[in-house]
Amino acid sequence: MPVHFLEINEHTLGKPGATSSGGSIAPWKLLARCEGDAAESCVLIKRLKEMAAANLKDGKSALSALDKLINVAATGKPIENFYDSKQSHPLHEFVYKDRNRVIWRIRKGDVRIAFYYAEGKIIFLADAFAKRKGKLTKGEKKQLEDEVKAYIDAEDGQQVLVISHQGE
């Protein structure tokens, strides 16, 4: 059964234009898991809306971080070229299917966007959350691992179905 993933881009943020890398380097494709076959069921977008409703400053930080990541991804260059080590670095590592998996994070203020480098120039956006203390809890680690495992399983089973935001 296919697993639906929303391609996160400028249209997702309500922007009219699309960023182009303008060069020979293929851009990164940003994906986030959906609970159904509609863009409105995107788990990451729901989390961002909940975050903004709970704390306006966190919501603005999350939107700003995602906007920058979309622009950085469009260049096709390594993501870490655009962030210092305090803004982006490995967040959590675990072993799954006999391979070490690394979940990275981008930080803007108290907001963290967790992501996983997948095969084929794909960045899977696992979660976004406000974090006011340094360490991840066991529950946060498990939730991130579960999201990445769901992506890996869908990818391995060739069940990744990418949907676009309405209006594209």
C-alpha positions in Angstrom: 0.0 0.0 0.0 1.5 3.3 -1.0 2.6 5.9 1.6 1.9 9.4 0.7 4.5 12.2 1.0 4.0 15.8 0.3 6.7 17.7 -1.6 7.5 20.7 0.5 8.3 23.8 -1.6 7.4 27.4 -2.0 3.8 26.6 -3.0 3.4 24.7 0.4 4.2 28.0 2.1 1.8 29.9 -0.1 4.4 31.6 -2.2 3.6 32.0 -5.9 7.1 31.5 -7.4 9.3 28.5 -7.5 13.0 28.6 -6.8 15.3 27.2 -9.4 18.9 26.0 -8.8 19.8 27.7 -12.1 22.8 25.4 -12.5 23.7 21.9 -13.4 23.3 20.5 -9.8 20.0 18.7 -9.2 18.0 20.2 -6.4 17.1 18.4 -3.2 13.5 17.3 -3.0 12.0 17.9 0.5 9.3 15.4 1.5 7.1 15.0 4.5 4.8 12.1 5.4 1.0 12.5 5.0 -1.7 10.6 6.9 -3.8 10.3 3.7 -3.6 11.1 0.0 -4.3 14.8 0.3 -1.8 17.6 1.0 -3.9 18.8 3.9 -3.0 15.5 5.8 0.7 16.4 5.9 2.0 15.6 9.4 4.8 18.2 9.3 2.4 21.0 8.2 0.0 20.1 10.9 2.8 20.2 13.5 3.9 23.7 12.2 0.3 25.0 12.5 0.0 23.6 16.1 3.3 25.1 17.0 2.2 28.5 15.7 -1.1 28.4 17.5 0.7 27.5 20.8 3.5 30.1 20.4 3.6 32.8 17.7 7.4 33.3 18.1 8.0 29.5 17.6 5.6 29.6 14.6 7.5 32.4 12.9 10.9 30.7 13.6 9.6 27.4 12.1 8.3 29.1 9.0 11.5 31.1 8.6 13.6 27.9 9.0 11.5 26.0 6.5 11.6 28.9 4.0 15.4 29.0 4.2 15.6 25.2 3.8 13.5 25.3 0.7 15.8 27.9 -0.8 18.9 26.0 0.2 17.5 22.7 -1.2 16.9 24.3 -4.5 20.6 24.9 -4.9 21.3 21.2 -4.9 24.4 21.8 -2.8 25.1 20.1 0.5 22.8 21.5 3.1 25.6 21.9 5.7 27.3 24.5 3.4 24.6 27.0 4.3 24.5 26.5 8.1 27.1 26.7 10.9 27.6 23.7 13.2 25.3 25.3 15.8 22.4 25.6 13.4 22.7 22.2 11.7 24.3 19.0 12.9 23.4 15.4 13.6 20.6 15.2 16.2 20.2 11.4 16.7 21.6 8.2 15.4 20.2 4.7 15.5 20.6 1.4 13.7 17.9 0.1 11.4 18.1 -2.7 8.8 21.7 -3.2 9.7 22.7 0.4 8.8 23.5 3.4 11.0 20.9 6.1 10.4 21.5 9.7 11.2 18.8 12.2 11.8 19.9 15.8 11.4 18.4 19.0 12.6 18.2 22.6 11.6 17.7 25.1 14.4 16.1 28.5 14.3 15.6 30.0 17.8 13.9 27.3 19.9 12.6 25.5 16.9 14.2 22.3 15.5 13.4 20.8 12.1 14.5 17.2 12.1 15.4 15.6 8.7 16.9 12.5 7.2 19.0 12.3 4.0 17.3 9.6 1.9 18.4 8.1 -1.4 18.4 10.1 -4.6 18.7 13.7 -3.4 15.7 13.4 -1.1 15.5 15.0 2.3 12.8 13.5 4.4 11.5 16.1 6.9 10.7 13.9 10.0 9.4 16.5 12.4 9.4 20.1 13.7 9.3 21.0 17.3 10.1 23.6 19.9 13.0 22.5 22.1 14.0 24.6 25.1 16.4 22.0 26.6 19.4 20.4 25.0 18.8 16.7 25.1 16.1 14.7 23.3 13.8 12.6 25.5 13.4 8.9 24.9 9.9 9.6 23.5 11.2 12.2 21.1 13.9 9.8 19.9 11.4 7.0 19.4 9.0 9.3 17.5 11.8 10.5 15.2 13.0 6.9 14.6 9.5 5.8 13.9 9.1 8.5 11.2 12.4 7.7 9.6 11.7 3.9 9.7 8.3 4.6 8.0 10.0 6.4 5.2 12.8 3.8 4.8 10.2 1.0 4.7 8.1 2.8 2.1 11.2 3.5 0.1 12.5 -0.1 0.3 9.0 -1.4 -0.7 8.8 1.2 -3.6 5.7 2.5 -1.9 6.6 6.2 -1.8 3.9 8.2 -3.6 4.7 11.9 -3.8 1.8 14.3 -3.9 1.9 18.0 -4.6 0.1 20.9 -2.9 -3.1 22.0 -4.6 -2.6 24.8 -7.0 0.6 23.4 -8.6 
